[in-house]
Amino acid sequence: MIELEVPLGDRSYPVHVGLGARHRLLEVLPVGARRAAVVTQAAVGWEVDPGVESKVFAIGDGEDAKHLGTVEDLCRDLAQWGATRADVIVAVGGGVVTDVAGFVAAVYHRGLPVVHVPTTLLAQVDAAIGGKTGVNLPEGKNLVGAYWQPSAVLCDSEVLGTLPPREYRSGLGEMAKYAFLGVDGLPDLPLDEAVAACVRCKAEVVASDEREGGRRAILNYGHTLAHAIETEGGYGLRHGEAVAVGLIYAAEVARRLGRIDDERVAEHRRVIAGYDLPMALPPGLDPDRLVALFSRDKKAVTGVTLVLDGARGVEPVAVDDQPLLLGALEAVAP
Ligand SMILES: NC(=O)c1ccc[n+]([C@@H]2O[C@H](COP(=O)([O-])OP(=O)(O)OC[C@H]3O[C@@H](n4cnc5c(N)ncnc54)[C@H](O)[C@@H]3O)[C@@H](O)[C@H]2O)c1
């Protein structure tokens, strides 16, 4: 078992990565926790034993279930169960479950402890770490939320065994991002070590900038084009698959700006190809519309800000050269 920590002073928390990590739940429950509300989805299919009185609360599946109605239903179910701050929420699922359960933990009774047991690769390397929680509005993704750090995270590699292949691939897209944020040799690591290396990288970034005053934005590497693809319909690409195309695009933009050389672009392509992820846009997307969407990205303050690789590593960069942004899209044309 690999034991890591997200270092945030008195809110620091452990992350255990490895086969059977979920069986450590009792060990990491907050001291004195009276009962556990286990939030999950029917499709997850993995049970946990909190070792204290517990009740399972199932929420709906998919991005469509990540809305305020689900938050209200869950809060009401908790109220009817008599949940108080002496209880703990345990989120068992992918990013939808950890985002919803984490947000409910932040707001129910003004804050309950939450332990995440992420069951998708994407949630293990990303969503469950770092304390961002929230839900969607009809107007856009993740527009309502809170920073609420969990008290522990258990990344059990055993539960990834039942993940549909498409979901696993989506996690690999998010994982590929870390290969360019300073994790060396990522594609060659065994799964546990690769997950742990990503968690270590994210923990370090989160610890340096918990509330995204600046540096944390690098975790959005590859995401500007990915979000535009998703907004335009995405033609069935999962989030991590869209990120994979976005990573190659970001490298192509960085090369055109003279920030990186051809070899570094080739390295991006090698990593993405090695994970068997898509390297090009799905057919039918209008390049002008994609570029227009870049300036609507939640991370953009003025104009278009892309996260780009360069001599100082990956960092946010303002790019006002529309023809360059369009030209780089040709490098990921279907
Ligand atoms: N908070 C953050 O920092 C952060 C970071 C990245 C992504 N996210 C969010 O995460 C969400 C996406 O998460 P996701 O990719 O995990 O998708 P998801 O939570 O929708 O899970 C994908 C599907 O797999 C099923 N599933 C989960 N675990 C399973 C298992 N072990 N076996 C079989 N089926 C299983 C789920 O029920 C679901 O149907 C998005 O809403 C995104 O906004 C949040």
The ligand as a MOL file (V3000), in Angstrom:
LIG
                    3D

  0  0  0     0  0            999 V3000
M  V30 BEGIN CTAB
M  V30 COUNTS 44 48 0 0 0
M  V30 BEGIN ATOM
M  V30 1 N -13.6180 17.9600 -8.2550 0
M  V30 2 C -12.6300 17.8520 -9.1120 0
M  V30 3 O -11.5090 18.3010 -8.8670 0
M  V30 4 C -12.8760 17.1320 -10.4100 0
M  V30 5 C -11.7890 16.8170 -11.2370 0
M  V30 6 C -12.0400 16.0990 -12.4090 0
M  V30 7 C -13.3480 15.7190 -12.7270 0
M  V30 8 N -14.3780 16.0360 -11.8950 0 CHG=1
M  V30 9 C -15.7510 15.6320 -12.2100 0
M  V30 10 O -15.8080 14.2240 -12.2640 0
M  V30 11 C -16.9260 13.8490 -13.0740 0
M  V30 12 C -16.5350 12.6880 -13.9510 0
M  V30 13 O -16.1390 11.6150 -13.1300 0
M  V30 14 P -15.9470 10.1440 -13.7090 0
M  V30 15 O -15.2040 10.2000 -14.9790 0
M  V30 16 O -15.4320 9.3420 -12.5940 0 CHG=-1
M  V30 17 O -17.4270 9.7190 -14.1420 0
M  V30 18 P -18.6820 9.1380 -13.3140 0
M  V30 19 O -18.5990 9.4910 -11.8920 0
M  V30 20 O -19.8760 9.5440 -14.0710 0
M  V30 21 O -18.4690 7.5560 -13.4340 0
M  V30 22 C -18.5580 6.9400 -14.6970 0
M  V30 23 C -19.5000 5.7400 -14.6770 0
M  V30 24 O -18.8270 4.6380 -14.0950 0
M  V30 25 C -19.6370 4.0550 -13.0630 0
M  V30 26 N -18.6890 3.4820 -12.1060 0
M  V30 27 C -17.9620 4.1500 -11.1930 0
M  V30 28 N -17.1090 3.3090 -10.5930 0
M  V30 29 C -17.3130 2.0780 -11.1210 0
M  V30 30 C -16.7150 0.8110 -10.9410 0
M  V30 31 N -15.6850 0.6540 -10.1010 0
M  V30 32 N -17.1810 -0.2250 -11.6400 0
M  V30 33 C -18.1840 -0.0450 -12.5540 0
M  V30 34 N -18.7690 1.1320 -12.7940 0
M  V30 35 C -18.3330 2.1840 -12.0940 0
M  V30 36 C -20.4660 5.1930 -12.5680 0
M  V30 37 O -21.6240 4.7420 -11.9320 0
M  V30 38 C -20.7670 5.9270 -13.8730 0
M  V30 39 O -21.8020 5.3170 -14.5570 0
M  V30 40 C -17.3320 15.0710 -13.8410 0
M  V30 41 O -18.5610 15.5420 -13.3530 0
M  V30 42 C -16.2240 16.0660 -13.5560 0
M  V30 43 O -16.6960 17.4120 -13.5370 0
M  V30 44 C -14.1610 16.7210 -10.7460 0
M  V30 END ATOM
M  V30 BEGIN BOND
M  V30 1 1 1 2
M  V30 2 2 2 3
M  V30 3 1 2 4
M  V30 4 1 4 5
M  V30 5 2 4 44
M  V30 6 2 5 6
M  V30 7 1 6 7
M  V30 8 2 7 8
M  V30 9 1 8 9
M  V30 10 1 8 44
M  V30 11 1 9 10
M  V30 12 1 9 42
M  V30 13 1 10 11
M  V30 14 1 11 12
M  V30 15 1 11 40
M  V30 16 1 12 13
M  V30 17 1 13 14
M  V30 18 2 14 15
M  V30 19 1 14 16
M  V30 20 1 14 17
M  V30 21 1 17 18
M  V30 22 2 18 19
M  V30 23 1 18 20
M  V30 24 1 18 21
M  V30 25 1 21 22
M  V30 26 1 22 23
M  V30 27 1 23 24
M  V30 28 1 23 38
M  V30 29 1 24 25
M  V30 30 1 25 26
M  V30 31 1 25 36
M  V30 32 1 26 27
M  V30 33 1 26 35
M  V30 34 2 27 28
M  V30 35 1 28 29
M  V30 36 1 29 30
M  V30 37 2 29 35
M  V30 38 1 30 31
M  V30 39 2 30 32
M  V30 40 1 32 33
M  V30 41 2 33 34
M  V30 42 1 34 35
M  V30 43 1 36 37
M  V30 44 1 36 38
M  V30 45 1 38 39
M  V30 46 1 40 41
M  V30 47 1 40 42
M  V30 48 1 42 43
M  V30 END BOND
M  V30 END CTAB
M  END
